[in-house]
Amino acid sequence: MGDGEFFCPDCGGDRNYRRRTGRRRIVVLGLPVLPRGPVAPVVECAACGGRFGTEALDHPTTTRFSAMLRDAVHTVALAVLAAGGTDSPAVRQAAVGAVRAAGFPDCGEEQLLELIAALAADTGRLPGAAAYDAGAAGPGGAAGAAGAAGAAGQAGRDIGRDGLDPCGTALAIELHEALEPLAPHLAPTGRESILLQGARIAVADGPYRPAERTVLETVGRALMICPDDTARLLAAIRAPF
């Protein structure tokens, strides 16, 4: 028997659970006698007593789901910004707004540009929430962190209008790892909402660039949106001027 926290379908929220196992027995006159073999383990909610198959543990808890959704929007915003280039203030502001609304209230342009610079250097992984953690200053303290962030931010600006390869390894890995685990737990409107947030960033400075469209098509695939629906959704979002 094990225990932990899960999303209880009957309670509709995060609850503790107990994992239970047992054996089947032949019952004679109300008394269990001969064993008939083991039964599949079940998950029992500690609050309501409901019992579910262990597949219930595949559903993320509310806390985990919120973090997955936040990270998904963060990653899409970075990918679109990286593919389309960082020279447009309107695009940078749209990306910052989306990331802040998703759950990173301390996000600013410098943090995003630092992450874009890391992608440009093909360091491989996006630091995500750690980029906004003041405690991650590292060697040299706050002054050293400020200097490093400034240098990285300048490197992010230097990417300019051309952006990064939309099919680059770092971008592709980040998008699939952030979106594919989340997609099965989202309603169609939720999946479309993430795609549309990326689209609004892309058109903040004008029509889609080819690299931006490629990234958004990758986002659609990772979110299990069919290509026709992706094309329809992208066509519905137009530049504000």
CORLINFEN-V517089 format. One record per residue. N is the residue number from 1. PSI is psi in degrees with one decimal (999 if undefined). OMEGA is omega as a letter, one per 30 degrees, with the letter a starting at -180 (* if undefined). NEAR is the number of other ideal C-beta (glycine too) atoms within 12 Angstrom. Layout:
N:PSI:OMEGA:NEAR
N:PSI:OMEGA:NEAR
This chain:
1:131.0:l:13
2:171.5:l:17
3:172.0:a:16
4:-156.0:l:21
5:140.8:l:25
6:172.0:l:37
7:114.3:a:31
8:119.5:l:28
9:-32.7:a:22
10:-41.1:l:19
11:-28.6:a:22
12:27.2:l:14
13:-178.6:a:19
14:130.3:l:23
15:160.2:l:28
16:151.3:l:22
17:160.7:l:35
18:133.9:l:25
19:123.9:a:24
20:143.2:l:24
21:164.6:l:18
22:-169.5:l:18
23:144.7:l:16
24:144.8:l:15
25:147.1:l:16
26:130.6:a:14
27:127.4:l:12
28:121.9:a:9
29:39.1:l:7
30:2.2:a:8
31:129.8:l:9
32:131.1:a:14
33:-91.5:a:13
34:133.1:l:12
35:145.0:l:13
36:9.0:l:13
37:168.9:a:12
38:158.3:l:13
39:158.6:l:16
40:142.7:l:17
41:151.6:l:22
42:162.9:l:25
43:125.4:a:35
44:125.3:l:29
45:129.8:a:30
46:-17.6:a:21
47:-53.7:a:19
48:-12.5:a:18
49:1.2:l:18
50:146.8:a:23
51:137.3:a:24
52:157.5:l:28
53:159.0:a:20
54:-12.5:l:22
55:-15.9:l:15
56:-24.5:a:27
57:-13.1:l:24
58:-21.9:l:17
59:127.4:a:28
60:150.1:l:23
61:165.8:l:24
62:-41.4:l:20
63:-45.5:l:16
64:-40.0:a:22
65:-42.4:l:24
66:-41.5:l:19
67:-39.9:l:22
68:-41.6:a:32
69:-42.9:l:32
70:-45.5:a:30
71:-31.3:l:33
72:-48.0:l:41
73:-40.9:l:42
74:-46.4:a:43
75:-41.0:l:48
76:-43.7:l:46
77:-43.7:l:52
78:-41.5:a:50
79:-42.7:l:51
80:-42.8:l:53
81:-40.7:a:53
82:-40.1:a:49
83:-36.1:a:44
84:-10.8:a:43
85:159.5:a:35
86:11.0:a:43
87:-15.8:a:22
88:119.4:l:28
89:-36.3:a:15
90:-41.2:l:25
91:-43.4:l:41
92:-42.8:l:35
93:-39.3:l:23
94:-39.8:l:34
95:-43.9:l:46
96:-43.7:l:33
97:-42.2:l:25
98:-42.3:a:36
99:-41.0:l:40
100:-44.5:a:24
101:-27.6:a:22
102:-17.5:l:33
103:12.1:l:23
104:75.3:a:32
105:-20.8:a:15
106:4.4:a:16
107:140.0:l:33
108:175.3:a:23
109:-39.6:a:32
110:-40.0:l:29
111:-43.2:l:40
112:-41.4:a:45
113:-33.8:l:36
114:-41.8:l:39
115:-37.1:l:45
116:-39.8:l:46
117:-37.5:l:34
118:-40.3:l:33
119:-42.3:a:39
120:-33.6:l:32
121:-2.9:l:21
122:42.5:l:18
123:-15.1:l:20
124:-50.5:a:17
125:145.7:l:21
126:128.5:a:34
127:-21.7:l:28
128:-132.0:a:31
129:-28.5:a:25
130:-25.1:a:20
131:-19.8:a:36
132:8.4:a:28
133:113.3:a:16
134:-20.4:a:16
135:-4.1:a:12
136:32.9:a:20
137:-33.0:l:18
138:-165.4:a:19
139:138.9:l:11
140:-4.5:l:12
141:-156.3:a:14
142:-38.7:a:15
143:-42.8:l:13
144:-39.2:l:15
145:-40.4:l:25
146:-41.7:l:18
147:-42.9:l:19
148:-41.5:l:25
149:-38.8:l:32
150:-43.4:l:20
151:-42.7:l:20
152:-38.7:l:31
153:-40.5:l:28
154:-40.3:l:21
155:-37.4:l:24
156:-39.2:l:36
157:-32.8:a:26
158:-15.2:l:21
159:-32.8:l:34
160:-148.4:a:20
161:-21.6:a:20
162:-28.4:l:19
163:-164.2:a:36
164:166.9:l:38
165:116.6:a:21
166:-16.8:l:32
167:10.9:a:20
168:153.5:a:26
169:-47.1:a:18
170:-46.2:l:30
171:-47.0:a:41
172:-44.5:a:29
173:-47.8:a:23
174:-44.1:a:38
175:-46.9:a:44
176:-39.6:a:24
177:-31.9:a:24
178:-33.6:a:35
179:-39.2:a:38
180:-41.3:l:24
181:-25.0:a:25
182:-36.5:a:35
183:-43.8:a:28
184:-19.2:a:20
185:3.2:a:24
186:142.4:l:26
187:159.4:l:14
188:-40.2:l:18
189:-32.5:l:14
190:-41.2:l:24
191:-41.5:l:32
192:-35.8:a:28
193:-41.1:l:27
194:-43.5:l:44
195:-43.2:a:46
196:-31.9:l:32
197:-41.7:l:37
198:-39.0:a:52
199:-39.9:a:38
200:-34.0:l:34
201:-44.1:a:47
202:-38.3:a:46
203:6.8:a:30
204:-25.8:a:34
205:12.0:a:29
206:-174.8:a:18
207:160.6:l:19
208:135.8:l:30
209:156.5:l:30
210:-40.7:a:18
211:-38.1:l:28
212:-42.7:l:43
213:-39.2:l:30
214:-44.1:l:31
215:-44.3:a:44
216:-33.0:l:44
217:-36.7:l:34
218:-40.5:l:34
219:-44.9:l:48
220:-44.2:l:33
221:-43.7:a:23
222:-28.5:l:34
223:6.2:l:42
224:36.0:l:26
225:129.8:a:32
226:151.5:a:17
227:-38.3:l:19
228:-41.5:l:12
229:-37.0:l:22
230:-46.3:l:31
231:-40.3:l:19
232:-43.2:a:17
233:-40.8:l:32
234:-37.0:l:31
235:-25.6:a:17
236:-18.5:a:15
237:116.7:a:29
238:159.8:l:17
239:144.2:a:20
240:4.0:a:15
241:999:*:9
